[in-house]
């Protein structure tokens, strides 16, 4: 009847079909160039992002270094330790005063003070 063109399964599933081997080579080279350009663009974007991040972190380090806590950390630590000692001393003094007041205000409870307890 006539001559029919043979098709392979690859012809039906391929994204692109080249009519000749030379056309296929041209497509591959073009695709490779596009791929290389895409990789170069990604690399440039990554380098730009890394540089930006370094600038932001550099600025943050300098801002933190200028804060009071980083300028004299040992002085601040001594101040906080002194404050803790003062509060501990006040707490101990207050507890002693409470116990002294309670000791002189009323005698210690006895079993008779608690009717529900039988001896």
KEDO-951635 format. One record per residue: residue number from 1; x, y negated, z of N, C-alpha, C in turn; residue in one letter. Coordinates in nm, 3 decimals, padded with zeros to 5 digits, always signed. Atoms other than C-alpha are relative to their C-alpha. Layout:
(NUM; (X; Y; Z); (X; Y; Z); (X; Y; Z); "A")
...
# end
This chain:
(1; (+00.083; +00.115; +00.000); (+00.000; +00.000; +00.000); (+00.088; -00.123; +00.000); "X")
(2; (-00.086; +00.116; +00.001); (+00.242; -00.269; +00.077); (+00.102; +00.014; +00.109); "X")
(3; (-00.104; -00.009; -00.102); (+00.538; -00.337; +00.284); (-00.041; -00.084; +00.120); "X")
(4; (+00.036; +00.070; -00.124); (+00.455; -00.428; +00.645); (+00.126; -00.027; +00.081); "X")
(5; (-00.113; +00.036; -00.085); (+00.693; -00.602; +00.878); (-00.011; +00.079; +00.130); "X")
(6; (-00.002; -00.075; -00.126); (+00.795; -00.391; +01.175); (+00.025; -00.096; +00.116); "X")
(7; (-00.019; +00.078; -00.121); (+00.767; -00.546; +01.519); (+00.040; +00.093; +00.113); "X")
(8; (-00.037; -00.079; -00.117); (+00.929; -00.423; +01.837); (-00.076; -00.055; +00.120); "X")
(9; (+00.065; +00.047; -00.124); (+00.790; -00.447; +02.186); (+00.066; -00.129; +00.047); "X")
(10; (-00.073; +00.120; -00.043); (+01.059; -00.707; +02.259); (-00.052; -00.124; -00.072); "X")
(11; (+00.055; +00.114; +00.073); (+00.909; -00.929; +01.990); (-00.126; -00.055; +00.067); "X")
(12; (+00.126; +00.043; -00.062); (+00.581; -00.940; +02.179); (+00.018; -00.056; +00.141); "X")
(13; (-00.019; +00.046; -00.138); (+00.722; -01.002; +02.527); (+00.101; -00.113; +00.012); "X")
(14; (-00.102; +00.104; -00.005); (+00.995; -01.248; +02.439); (-00.065; -00.138; +00.005); "X")
(15; (+00.049; +00.138; -00.004); (+00.946; -01.616; +02.518); (+00.024; -00.068; -00.134); "X")
(16; (-00.039; +00.064; +00.125); (+01.120; -01.715; +02.197); (+00.042; +00.109; -00.097); "X")
(17; (-00.039; -00.098; +00.101); (+01.167; -01.525; +01.874); (+00.083; -00.072; -00.105); "X")
(18; (-00.087; +00.056; +00.104); (+01.451; -01.596; +01.636); (-00.015; +00.084; -00.126); "X")
(19; (+00.021; -00.072; +00.125); (+01.408; -01.508; +01.273); (+00.127; +00.066; -00.053); "X")
(20; (-00.127; -00.058; +00.046); (+01.777; -01.437; +01.208); (+00.098; +00.005; +00.115); "X")
(21; (-00.104; -00.001; -00.105); (+02.083; -01.352; +01.414); (+00.065; -00.136; +00.018); "X")
(22; (-00.059; +00.134; -00.012); (+02.225; -01.696; +01.337); (-00.092; -00.092; +00.080); "X")
(23; (+00.097; +00.082; -00.075); (+01.907; -01.861; +01.468); (+00.001; +00.041; +00.147); "X")
(24; (-00.007; -00.049; -00.139); (+01.929; -01.642; +01.781); (+00.124; -00.056; +00.069); "X")
(25; (-00.124; +00.054; -00.058); (+02.291; -01.752; +01.838); (-00.016; -00.149; +00.028); "X")
(26; (+00.023; +00.143; -00.019); (+02.187; -02.114; +01.795); (-00.086; -00.026; +00.125); "X")
(27; (+00.087; +00.012; -00.118); (+01.911; -02.070; +02.055); (+00.077; +00.027; +00.129); "X")
(28; (-00.077; -00.035; -00.119); (+02.150; -01.905; +02.299); (+00.095; -00.113; +00.038); "X")
(29; (-00.095; +00.109; -00.026); (+02.409; -02.182; +02.264); (-00.074; -00.122; +00.054); "X")
(30; (+00.078; +00.114; -00.046); (+02.143; -02.449; +02.303); (-00.050; +00.023; +00.143); "X")
(31; (+00.047; -00.033; -00.134); (+01.999; -02.272; +02.607); (+00.114; -00.007; +00.100); "X")
(32; (-00.118; +00.005; -00.089); (+02.347; -02.241; +02.758); (+00.036; -00.145; +00.030); "X")
(33; (-00.030; +00.143; -00.022); (+02.408; -02.615; +02.709); (-00.100; -00.061; +00.097); "X")
(34; (+00.103; +00.051; -00.090); (+02.077; -02.694; +02.878); (+00.022; +00.050; +00.143); "X")
(35; (-00.028; -00.060; -00.132); (+02.164; -02.458; +03.164); (+00.119; -00.070; +00.066); "X")
(36; (-00.118; +00.067; -00.055); (+02.509; -02.615; +03.208); (-00.032; -00.143; +00.043); "X")
(37; (+00.039; +00.136; -00.036); (+02.357; -02.964; +03.207); (-00.085; +00.000; +00.127); "X")
(38; (+00.085; -00.011; -00.120); (+02.098; -02.857; +03.464); (+00.085; +00.024; +00.124); "X")
(39; (-00.090; -00.027; -00.112); (+02.370; -02.716; +03.689); (+00.080; -00.126; +00.036); "X")
(40; (-00.076; +00.124; -00.025); (+02.575; -03.038; +03.651); (-00.089; -00.104; +00.068); "X")
(41; (+00.092; +00.095; -00.063); (+02.267; -03.246; +03.738); (-00.028; +00.038; +00.145); "X")
(42; (+00.022; -00.045; -00.138); (+02.198; -03.034; +04.046); (+00.122; -00.027; +00.087); "X")
(43; (-00.125; +00.024; -00.075); (+02.562; -03.062; +04.152); (+00.011; -00.149; +00.035); "X")
(44; (-00.007; +00.145; -00.026); (+02.551; -03.442; +04.118); (-00.100; -00.041; +00.108); "X")
(45; (+00.101; +00.032; -00.101); (+02.229; -03.461; +04.318); (+00.043; +00.049; +00.138); "X")
(46; (-00.046; -00.055; -00.128); (+02.377; -03.240; +04.589); (+00.112; -00.086; +00.058); "X")
(47; (-00.110; +00.085; -00.047); (+02.694; -03.450; +04.611); (-00.056; -00.133; +00.053); "X")
(48; (+00.061; +00.125; -00.044); (+02.480; -03.765; +04.635); (-00.070; +00.017; +00.134); "X")
(49; (+00.070; -00.026; -00.127); (+02.267; -03.614; +04.914); (+00.100; +00.020; +00.114); "X")
(50; (-00.102; -00.023; -00.105); (+02.576; -03.500; +05.107); (+00.064; -00.131; +00.040); "X")
(51; (-00.060; +00.130; -00.032); (+02.734; -03.845; +05.081); (-00.097; -00.086; +00.082); "X")
(52; (+00.100; +00.076; -00.074); (+02.411; -04.008; +05.198); (-00.011; +00.050; +00.144); "X")
(53; (+00.013; -00.059; -00.135); (+02.384; -03.767; +05.492); (+00.122; -00.036; +00.085); "X")
(54; (-00.122; +00.036; -00.073); (+02.745; -03.838; +05.591); (-00.007; -00.145; +00.046); "X")
(55; (+00.012; +00.142; -00.037); (+02.678; -04.214; +05.586); (-00.099; -00.016; +00.116); "X")
(56; (+00.102; +00.010; -00.106); (+02.364; -04.172; +05.800); (+00.057; +00.052; +00.133); "X")
(57; (-00.055; -00.057; -00.123); (+02.542; -03.947; +06.052); (+00.115; -00.085; +00.054); "X")
(58; (-00.109; +00.089; -00.041); (+02.846; -04.178; +06.059); (-00.056; -00.121; +00.074); "X")
(59; (+00.064; +00.115; -00.064); (+02.620; -04.471; +06.142); (-00.056; +00.039; +00.137); "X")
(60; (+00.058; -00.046; -00.127); (+02.444; -04.268; +06.414); (+00.109; +00.020; +00.106); "X")
(61; (-00.111; -00.020; -00.094); (+02.776; -04.171; +06.574); (+00.047; -00.134; +00.054); "X")
(62; (-00.046; +00.131; -00.046); (+02.885; -04.535; +06.586); (-00.103; -00.070; +00.089); "X")
(63; (+00.103; +00.058; -00.085); (+02.550; -04.647; +06.728); (+00.001; +00.065; +00.139); "X")
(64; (-00.003; -00.069; -00.129); (+02.567; -04.382; +06.999); (+00.127; -00.034; +00.078); "X")
(65; (-00.126; +00.034; -00.068); (+02.930; -04.463; +07.074); (-00.006; -00.138; +00.064); "X")
(66; (+00.011; +00.135; -00.055); (+02.831; -04.825; +07.135); (-00.093; -00.007; +00.120); "X")
(67; (+00.091; +00.000; -00.114); (+02.572; -04.729; +07.395); (+00.078; +00.006; +00.131); "X")
(68; (-00.062; +00.010; -00.133); (+02.647; -04.784; +07.761); (+00.047; +00.136; +00.052); "X")
(69; (-00.033; -00.132; -00.053); (+02.647; -04.414; +07.846); (+00.124; +00.061; -00.060); "X")
(70; (-00.118; -00.056; +00.064); (+02.922; -04.335; +07.600); (+00.124; -00.085; +00.025); "X")
(71; (-00.115; +00.086; -00.025); (+03.140; -04.630; +07.686); (+00.071; +00.036; +00.130); "X")
(72; (-00.059; -00.031; -00.130); (+03.192; -04.539; +08.052); (-00.076; +00.115; +00.065); "X")
(73; (+00.079; -00.112; -00.054); (+03.050; -04.192; +08.116); (+00.037; +00.036; +00.143); "X")
(74; (-00.038; -00.036; -00.137); (+03.252; -04.133; +08.433); (-00.058; -00.098; +00.101); "X")
(75; (+00.062; +00.097; -00.090); (+03.126; -04.456; +08.588); (-00.148; +00.031; +00.020); "X")
(76; (+00.142; -00.034; -00.011); (+02.769; -04.359; +08.510); (-00.020; +00.126; +00.082); "X")
(77; (+00.010; -00.124; -00.077); (+02.826; -04.013; +08.651); (+00.019; -00.029; +00.149); "X")
(78; (-00.022; +00.036; -00.141); (+02.965; -04.161; +08.974); (-00.122; -00.073; +00.058); "X")
(79; (+00.119; +00.072; -00.046); (+02.665; -04.396; +08.999); (-00.116; +00.096; +00.027); "X")
(80; (+00.108; -00.096; -00.019); (+02.421; -04.109; +08.956); (+00.027; +00.091; +00.119); "X")
(81; (-00.036; -00.083; -00.114); (+02.608; -03.895; +09.207); (-00.023; -00.077; +00.130); "X")
(82; (+00.022; +00.084; -00.117); (+02.600; -04.185; +09.456); (-00.149; -00.012; +00.029); "X")
(83; (+00.146; +00.011; -00.016); (+02.225; -04.226; +09.396); (-00.057; +00.130; +00.057); "X")
(84; (+00.046; -00.130; -00.052); (+02.169; -03.852; +09.454); (+00.037; +00.014; +00.148); "X")
(85; (-00.042; -00.007; -00.141); (+02.369; -03.871; +09.780); (-00.089; -00.088; +00.088); "X")
(86; (+00.086; +00.090; -00.078); (+02.163; -04.170; +09.898); (-00.139; +00.060; +00.019); "X")
(87; (+00.133; -00.060; -00.011); (+01.836; -03.994; +09.822); (+00.000; +00.121; +00.091); "X")
(88; (-00.012; -00.116; -00.089); (+01.953; -03.678; +09.997); (+00.007; -00.045; +00.145); "X")
(89; (-00.013; +00.053; -00.135); (+02.050; -03.879; +10.303); (-00.135; -00.055; +00.050); "X")
(90; (+00.130; +00.053; -00.040); (+01.713; -04.060; +10.307); (-00.100; +00.112; +00.028); "X")
(91; (+00.089; -00.113; -00.019); (+01.528; -03.729; +10.273); (+00.030; +00.068; +00.135); "X")
(92; (-00.037; -00.065; -00.127); (+01.722; -03.573; +10.562); (-00.043; -00.087; +00.118); "X")
(93; (+00.037; +00.090; -00.108); (+01.665; -03.879; +10.781); (-00.153; +00.000; +00.019); "X")
(94; (+00.146; -00.001; -00.008); (+01.292; -03.882; +10.698); (-00.053; +00.129; +00.061); "X")
(95; (+00.043; -00.128; -00.056); (+01.253; -03.511; +10.776); (+00.031; +00.007; +00.150); "X")
(96; (-00.034; +00.001; -00.143); (+01.435; -03.553; +11.108); (-00.099; -00.085; +00.078); "X")
(97; (+00.095; +00.089; -00.067); (+01.204; -03.842; +11.196); (-00.137; +00.067; +00.013); "X")
(98; (+00.130; -00.068; -00.005); (+00.894; -03.639; +11.109); (+00.001; +00.109; +00.107); "X")
(99; (-00.007; -00.108; -00.100); (+01.008; -03.341; +11.318); (+00.010; -00.056; +00.141); "X")
(100; (-00.013; +00.061; -00.133); (+01.103; -03.567; +11.611); (-00.136; -00.053; +00.046); "X")
(101; (+00.132; +00.055; -00.034); (+00.762; -03.736; +11.600); (-00.095; +00.113; +00.037); "X")
(102; (+00.089; -00.112; -00.027); (+00.580; -03.406; +11.591); (+00.038; +00.071; +00.131); "X")
(103; (-00.045; -00.069; -00.122); (+00.790; -03.260; +11.871); (-00.043; -00.078; +00.125); "X")
(104; (+00.037; +00.080; -00.117); (+00.710; -03.548; +12.109); (-00.150; -00.027; +00.006); "X")
(105; (+00.143; +00.034; +00.005); (+00.349; -03.600; +11.999); (-00.086; +00.108; +00.063); "X")
(106; (+00.084; -00.106; -00.055); (+00.210; -03.262; +12.095); (+00.087; +00.121; +00.030); "X")
(107; (-00.078; -00.118; -00.033); (+00.334; -02.945; +12.260); (-00.018; +00.105; -00.110); "X")
(108; (+00.013; -00.105; +00.102); (+00.394; -02.644; +12.038); (-00.123; +00.084; +00.024); "X")
(109; (+00.123; -00.079; -00.016); (+00.085; -02.430; +11.976); (+00.029; +00.133; +00.069); "X")
(110; (-00.011; -00.130; -00.067); (+00.024; -02.122; +12.187); (-00.106; +00.091; -00.058); "X")
(111; (+00.099; -00.096; +00.050); (-00.179; -01.810; +12.120); (-00.141; -00.042; +00.041); "X")
(112; (+00.131; +00.043; -00.046); (-00.466; -01.964; +12.319); (-00.058; -00.106; -00.093); "X")
(113; (+00.047; +00.102; +00.093); (-00.483; -02.240; +12.060); (-00.071; +00.061; -00.117); "X")
(114; (+00.061; -00.069; +00.115); (-00.591; -01.982; +11.804); (-00.092; +00.110; +00.053); "X")
(115; (+00.091; -00.099; -00.057); (-00.905; -01.801; +11.928); (-00.012; +00.127; -00.083); "X")
(116; (+00.017; -00.119; +00.083); (-00.908; -01.562; +11.635); (+00.116; +00.098; +00.018); "X")
(117; (-00.113; -00.089; -00.023); (-00.575; -01.415; +11.746); (-00.013; +00.059; +00.139); "X")
(118; (+00.008; -00.067; -00.131); (-00.599; -01.158; +12.023); (+00.137; +00.053; +00.035); "X")
(119; (-00.132; -00.045; -00.048); (-00.300; -01.076; +12.232); (-00.011; +00.127; +00.076); "X")
# end
